[in-house]
Amino acid sequence: MADADVRGGRRGRSPLTLAILTAIGVALIAGFFSLGVWQLQRRVWKLDLIAKVDARLHAAPIAAPAAAGLADVYRRVTATGTFRNDRETFVQAVTERGPGFWVLTPLVGPRFTVLVNRGFVPSERRADHDRPQGPVRITGLVRVSEPGGAFLRSNDPKADRWYSRDVAAIAAARRLGPVAPYFIDADAAPNPGGYPVGGLTVVAFRNSHLSYALTWFALAILTVVGLVILWRRGRE
């Protein structure tokens, strides 16, 4: 009798339990496999995005448009006009040169006004940096607005504290009227006195989709192995 109980214990799980565990396993396999395929699709999309951005970065600059969208991000452009130095805005920044500020200055052109991120200044150079007078021509990269603020830090226009380059909010706070819905990151052309320092735009895209895909596929395979073991033991 004891031997029969032991053998029965080895058979263990009922057909219903085995069916439920199998259904769960199949669902997990399908889910893991779908996530792996999705990551491969994301990888294709990311590689295409990187290629397009790289092409924009190395293309000859074009005249700055009155409007720009995501398809124009990091496109090289040129713009002419006069800086409104009395309306510049300092946005907190942390760069390879340390902490400080981005200097955002309205550039009033013949057709529209656009905010230009002229570059980086350390805190001690906020009041002592180049402010060109008269007509200028700048070259730089199209960047999208950064509304709201930074992580855990909201822009405070009333206190003139800025943590992100929010075009609409800065335009409203400085009473600039209509402006282009993007800003331009100025290139590394040197400014008299050395500040602001332009050309510090970091263009980098994280692309770990292949490793994520392999992880999901590995989980799917492990689940298959687990189901095989479950069925073998269930039939003993």
N, C-alpha and C positions, 0 to 999 in steps of 0.2 A: 504493500500500500504506500509506504514511504517513497519507494522508487517511482511509483506512478505519479505521486505528488510532485516529485522533483522534476520528472519529465514534463509534467503539465506546467510547472512553473517556468521551465525553459521555453515552452511555447508562448507563455506570457500573454501578450496582447491579443485582444479579441479582434475579429475581422472588422468590426466597426471602428475600433481605435486605430487599427492599421490603415483603414480607408481615410480617416480624418487626418492622420499624420501625413499620409501620402498626398492628400489634397493640399495641405499646407506646404509641403515640400515642393510640389509642382508650382504652386503660386509664387513661392520664393524664387524658384529657378527662373520662371518667366519674368519676375520683377527684376532680378539681378541682371538677366540677359538684356532686358529692355534698357536698363540704366547704362549698361556697357555700350550698347549701340548708340544711345543718346550721347554719351561722351565722345564716341568716335565722330558723330555728326558735329558736335561742338568743336572738336579738333579741326575738322575741315573748315568750319566757319571761322575759327580763330586764325588759321593759317592764311585764309583768304583775306581777312581783315589786316593781318600783319603785312601781307604783300601790297595791299592797296595803300596803307599808310606809308610804307616804305617808298612806294612810287610817288606819293605826294611830297614826301620829304626831299626827294631828289629831283623833283621837277622844277623847271624854271618858275619863278614867282609870277603871279598874275595880279591884275589890279584888284584890290580889296572890294568884294561885293557889298551891296547894301544889306543883304541878308545871307545867312549861311546856316546850314544844318549839320547833322551828324556825318553826312557824306563829304563834308568839307573840312572836318576836323584834321588838324596838322597839315593843311594845305598851305604852301608858301604864298604869301601875298605881299604887295607893296601898297602903301597909302601915303598920300601927301596932304598937308594941311598945316595948321598952327596949333601948338599945344596950349591948352588952358591950364597953365601951371597953378593958377589960383584955385583950381578945382580938383587938384590931385588927391588921391586917396591911398592910405597906407594899409595894406593887408598883411597880417602876420604870416610869416613864412619860416620854414626850417629848410635850409639848403645845405649843399656840400660845403658852403662857406660858413655855416653856422646859422644861428637864429637871427632874425631881423624882419624886414618887411619887403613886400612887393610894392613898387610905385606904379599905381594905375593913374594915368593922365588922359583926359579927353583930348582927342585929336579932331579938330574941327576942319573938315574938308569941304571942297566945293559942292559935294552932293549930299553928304551926311556926316554925322559925328560918330566916332568909334572910340571905345576905350582901348588904350594901349598899355599893356604891362611892360613898362620901360626896363624893368629888371629889379635886381635885389640891392637893398642898402642895409647895412647893419644899423642897429638902433642909434648909435652915436652920429650917424650921417643922415638922419632924417631931414634935418634942416640945412644940411651942407652937402648938396649934390647938384649935378648939372641940371639946369632948367633952360633949355634952348628957347631963344626968342625968334620970332619970325617964321617964315615957311620952312618946313622940314619934309624929308622923305624917309620913311622907315620901311624896313622889311622884316617880316616875322611870320609866325604860324597862327592860323585860325584856331581858337580855342572856344569851347562852349561855356556858357555861363555856369556858375557854381552856386545855385540858389540856396538860401537858408543859413549856411554856415559850415563849420567843420564838425567832426565827431565830438559830441558832448559840448560843443561850443557854438551858440547861435550868434549870428551877427547882431550888433546893437547899434543901429544907425544913429539913434539919439545921443548915445555916448561916444559916437565915432570910433567904435571898436569893430574891426572887420577881421573875420577868420576865413572867409572864402571870397572869391571874385564873382560876386553876384551882380551882374550887369544891371539888371532892372532896379535893384535896391540902391546901388551906388548912384545910378542916374537920377533916381528920385531924390535921394539925400542931397545930391549936389545941384539939384534943379537944372539938369542938363537938357531937359526936353527930350524929344525922340532921339534915340541912339540905335546903332546897329545892335542886333540881339546876340552879339558875340564879342569877344575881345581878342586882341592880337598880342601874342608873346613876341616882343622884340628880339631880334637876333643878337649875335655877339659883337656887333659893331661897337667899338669903344666909345665911351662918352668922355668929354673933357673932365679931368679930375678923377676919372676911374669909376665914378658912380653916377647912376645905377649900373649894375653889371647885368647885361642881357645875355641871352643864349643859354640859360640854365634850364630850359625845358627838358624834362625827363620823359622820354618816349619809351615805354616798356610795357609789354603785355605778358602776363603770366600764362604759360601754356603747359599745364599738367594734365591735360585731358587724356592722353594716352595711358599714363600711369593709373588714372582713375578708372579708365575702361578696363584695363587688365585686372585691376582689383575686383571690379564687379563680375567679370567673367570667371575669375578664380573662385569667388564666392558661389557662383552658379555651379561650377564643377564640383566644389566641395559638397554642395547640397545634393547633387546627383549621387556622389559617392555615399553620402549619408543615407539616401533613400535605398540604394542597392543593399547596403548593410542591414537596414531596417527590414527589407523584404526577405533577405536570406535568413535572418534570425526569426522572423515571423513564420517561416515555413518549416523551421526545425521541429 
